[in-house]
């Protein structure tokens, strides 16, 4: 029977059979100490050959094989190890860990270990042969180098942060100085006066400063019968469910409002709306509309003390209530007054789509503006006027911004409707489909949030070319909203809330599976 790959010798049929070819043997010599007190480890490898002469064979049998059945590489290594460790230990004390691990002294250590090994081999019938390989390591020295490197990086990082802070301070001073010198300019126009390479940094710092100054605004959501108070923390969120009275049906929308100087929430439902005090969620004032529909009021607004409350509904149209009369509407503009369906072009073919009123906004004291499919409409609840738009695509959103209403079409066309002149002007055509749009407050003005079908949420200024993004795996958000501190969106399946810090969009700080709590899809969100 032939010897195994790791055997040097074996007893067989009353005699000792020797390996014909050399056998590679490895020694791991630990516990060596250098001149500067560091641990040194030596990984030494060479070949070993059993000498065939009768006298050498006898020494191998007596010294190494003994009563064993076979002699392998591990047995050989254990026999040599004490002598090799002692010799390597004395040599290690002559130089520092840095000198040993640099590689220049490897030959010296090889010669020391080889000489010690040859002395042992001479007395046991074995010959050690080249190649002699050696690797030297010092774990404690490497740890010390790593600590020094980390310390150096910390110092370098601190210095860079200090330079960044100093640079940021200079840029902020420059921005505020420009604003003071030209108060008539919008913040975005002032931002354009900053070097293009610094605009992004300035914008981020201004958003961060605004978040710290304004403090946390509450994020509200509606799903089924629940008003949800989403308390967003750094890296987490704590949703609190508050069931509202079921008389008006499932909840459809939520908008903050200031009524008589007090903050309120206007909650659209299937057959009316509710006024809820955010400081006392049990204080609910219902306003009903006599309509039988599976849809709901998709937006509710306060039109002032003289006009009361207005809301839009896919089948009920535009409805107004007097504050003192809750059981029925005071006036309504039903869909048959402006057409309940539109023939729209989609992908080169015509298709009929429901065009109930959406995206309701107050234009001024005497007029409202809303969309119905791809049309933009103006009304005082008596007559309806169609405003000629710059796109045949449906309107995704109408967003208030700095004395104007920004009209966003699904095909990426963005227009401005001036409140005073009621003139519509096309601002840009982005070319990418927009699923939803919102606004991010910024220095008394706002920036536009655009949730695309295939990309991140874009944040753009109307007075500057700077574009930032809020990244996440989600696409086609159904709603997007911003406040001084956060940006939030509803996922395309209406089951999750995605939340980012307003000043940092590289990744969300929270993703909340709200449907798992409410058992209903999310209908709407807003900050307030």
C-alpha positions, -999 to 999 in steps of 0.1 A, spaced: 0 0 0 15 33 -11 21 62 14 -4 90 17 4 125 4 13 138 39 33 107 51 71 106 52 74 70 65 52 40 75 56 6 90 44 -20 66 49 -58 65 76 -57 93 97 -30 77 97 8 74 88 22 40 102 57 32 87 84 10 107 86 -22 99 123 -29 105 153 -5 75 163 17 66 200 23 65 208 60 52 240 76 59 256 110 39 284 126 63 299 151 43 322 176 52 341 206 84 357 193 91 392 207 109 419 188 134 445 202 106 470 206 83 446 224 59 436 196 47 401 190 63 385 159 49 354 140 70 334 116 54 311 90 83 289 78 80 262 51 106 238 36 109 203 21 120 173 42 134 140 28 139 107 47 175 95 41 176 59 28 210 48 43 206 20 69 220 41 98 198 71 89 168 49 85 174 35 120 177 70 135 144 80 118 127 49 131 140 53 167 137 91 171 107 100 149 86 70 142 89 52 175 58 32 182 37 50 156 23 33 126 32 62 104 51 95 104 34 125 87 42 162 82 25 173 115 46 148 135 77 161 119 68 197 126 61 190 163 95 174 167 114 203 152 92 231 167 109 237 201 143 242 186 130 264 157 110 285 181 139 290 205 163 300 176 138 323 160 130 339 194 166 349 200 168 363 165 136 383 168 150 403 198 177 418 176 155 440 155 122 460 157 89 448 143 90 474 116 124 461 104 113 425 105 80 431 86 95 454 60 110 422 44 147 433 42 157 410 71 138 379 59 170 362 47 186 366 81 156 349 99 155 321 72 192 313 79 187 312 117 157 288 114 174 267 87 205 262 108 185 252 139 164 228 117 195 212 102 209 204 137 177 186 146 175 169 112 211 155 115 200 135 146 169 119 132 176 107 97 160 136 78 174 161 54 158 196 49 158 209 14 150 242 -4 129 261 -12 128 278 22 98 301 24 92 325 53 64 350 60 68 374 90 39 392 107 34 413 138 -3 416 148 5 441 176 26 462 153 -1 462 126 -27 472 153 -5 501 164 -1 512 128 -39 510 123 -45 531 154 -20 557 143 -36 557 108 -71 560 122 -59 588 145 -44 606 115 -76 601 95 -96 615 124 -74 645 126 -75 650 88 -113 646 88 -116 671 117 -95 695 98 -115 690 66 -148 695 86 -134 727 100 -125 739 65 -160 728 53 -176 747 82 -155 778 75 -163 776 38 -200 770 46 -201 800 69 -185 822 42 -210 810 16 -240 817 39 -227 852 47 -223 858 10 -259 845 3 -274 867 31 -254 897 20 -268 893 -15 -303 891 -2 -299 922 19 -284 940 -11 -313 930 -34 -344 923 -13 -366 924 -44 -350 891 -57 -365 857 -49 -342 833 -30 -337 813 -61 -325 843 -80 -301 852 -52 -288 816 -53 -279 821 -90 -254 848 -80 -234 821 -60 -208 802 -79 -223 771 -97 -200 748 -78 -212 761 -44 -250 764 -51 -258 728 -40 -239 732 -8 -256 765 0 -290 751 -8 -284 721 15 -273 744 44 -302 767 39 -327 738 40 -309 724 71 -310 758 88 -347 762 79 -355 728 94 -338 737 127 -355 770 129 -390 758 120 -390 727 141 -410 696 135 -443 698 117 -467 668 121 -472 645 92 -508 635 88 -522 606 67 -557 592 61 -565 556 54 -599 540 57 -616 553 89 -583 565 104 -566 598 107 -529 589 113 -505 611 132 -470 601 120 -444 613 145 -412 612 125 -379 609 145 -343 607 133 -343 574 115 -377 561 127 -414 570 128 -442 563 153 -477 563 136 -507 568 159 -541 558 146 -572 579 155 -605 566 142 -629 594 132 -667 592 132 -679 569 104 -710 589 95 -695 604 63 -678 572 51 -641 564 45 -616 592 45 -602 605 13 -580 636 18 -563 657 45 -552 694 43 -541 717 70 -558 751 73 -558 782 95 -593 791 105 -597 822 127 -560 821 134 -561 785 147 -546 755 130 -572 729 118 -572 698 97 -598 696 68 -605 659 62 -624 649 30 -646 618 33 -671 600 9 -701 622 16 -687 653 32 -658 666 52 -647 671 88 -629 699 106 -605 684 132 -585 702 158 -549 688 157 -545 698 194 -577 678 204 -584 651 178 -617 643 195 -630 677 185 -646 669 151 -671 690 132 -688 672 103 -701 689 72 -723 667 49 -733 666 13 -762 646 0 -745 624 -25 -744 587 -31 -710 578 -45 -681 554 -40 -657 583 -45 -648 609 -19 -639 646 -15 -603 646 -28 -595 681 -15 -610 705 10 -601 742 14 -611 772 35 -621 801 13 -623 827 40 -650 837 65 -673 851 38 -671 821 15 -668 792 39 -654 758 29 -650 744 -6 -642 708 -17 -638 689 -49 -654 654 -56 -651 633 -87 -689 629 -90 -703 657 -67 -682 684 -85 -672 716 -66 -692 720 -33 -693 749 -9 -705 750 27 -714 779 50 -695 776 83 -728 778 102 -747 751 82 -733 716 85 -761 693 73 -761 704 36 -741 723 11 -748 760 3 -738 757 -33 -724 733 -58 -710 732 -93 -719 697 -105 -698 680 -132 -725 683 -158 -717 721 -158 -682 715 -172 -684 679 -187 -680 647 -168 -657 629 -193 -630 640 -217 -616 624 -249 -579 624 -243 -551 613 -265 -529 586 -250 -501 569 -270 -516 580 -303 -551 565 -296 -582 581 -282 -597 568 -249 -625 581 -227 -614 589 -192 -634 602 -162 -626 638 -157 -640 648 -124 -626 678 -106 -592 675 -89 -564 697 -76 -587 724 -63 -570 756 -53 -581 791 -43 -569 816 -69 -582 847 -52 -612 860 -32 -635 856 -62 -623 825 -81 -612 789 -77 -591 769 -101 -592 732 -106 -584 705 -132 -606 680 -150 -586 656 -170 -563 677 -192 -584 709 -188 -577 738 -164 -608 755 -152 -617 787 -134 -649 792 -115 -668 814 -90 -694 785 -86 -717 805 -110 -698 803 -143 -670 782 -155 -641 794 -177 -616 771 -194 -580 783 -194 -560 774 -225 -531 751 -214 -498 743 -230 -503 705 -230 -529 680 -239 -518 657 -211 -538 654 -178 -529 677 -150 -511 660 -122 -510 688 -97 -517 725 -90 -492 737 -64 -493 772 -47 -460 790 -49 -450 826 -43 -481 845 -56 -487 820 -84 -501 785 -90 -478 760 -106 -497 737 -130 -479 704 -136 -490 681 -164 -483 643 -165 -460 647 -195 -437 670 -176 -450 704 -189 -449 729 -160 -468 762 -163 -474 793 -140 -508 808 -134 -504 843 -119 -530 851 -92 -533 888 -101 -534 886 -139 -548 851 -142 -523 846 -171 -509 811 -178 -473 809 -189 -453 778 -198 -421 775 -176 -405 743 -188 -411 710 -205 -392 682 -187 -401 653 -210 -404 628 -182 -438 616 -169 -448 631 -136 -470 610 -113 -475 636 -85 -461 670 -74 -459 690 -42 -439 719 -27 -410 722 -2 -411 755 18 -378 774 15 -370 809 28 -405 823 25 -409 808 -10 -410 772 -21 -393 746 -43 -412 722 -65 -412 684 -57 -418 662 -87 -423 624 -84 -415 607 -116 -426 574 -130 -391 559 -134 -368 580 -112 -362 597 -79 -382 626 -66 -368 658 -82 -366 691 -62 -363 721 -85 -365 759 -80 -387 781 -102 -362 809 -101 -329 789 -104 -317 760 -124 -305 739 -94 -320 704 -93 -316 681 -63 -331 646 -57 -346 624 -31 -335 588 -38 -353 555 -29 -362 522 -45 -398 534 -50 -410 548 -83 -443 565 -93 -452 580 -59 -489 587 -57 -485 618 -35 -456 640 -24 -454 667 3 -428 687 21 -423 708 52 -393 726 66 -378 694 81 -391 665 60 -403 653 26 -428 625 25 -445 604 -3 -470 576 -7 -457 545 -26 -473 536 -59 -493 507 -42 -505 532 -15 -493 509 13 -461 527 25 -450 561 35 -415 571 25 -398 600 45 -366 619 38 -349 647 57 -356 679 36 -318 687 34 -305 652 25 -320 630 -2 -295 602 -6 -318 578 12 -350 578 32 -348 580 70 -381 560 74 -403 537 54 -436 529 71 -458 500 61 -490 519 72 -514 495 55 -502 468 80 -516 489 108 -547 504 92 -557 475 70 -566 502 44 -546 518 17 -533 553 22 -555 579 6 -536 611 12 -509 628 33 -499 664 42 -478 682 68 -494 707 92 
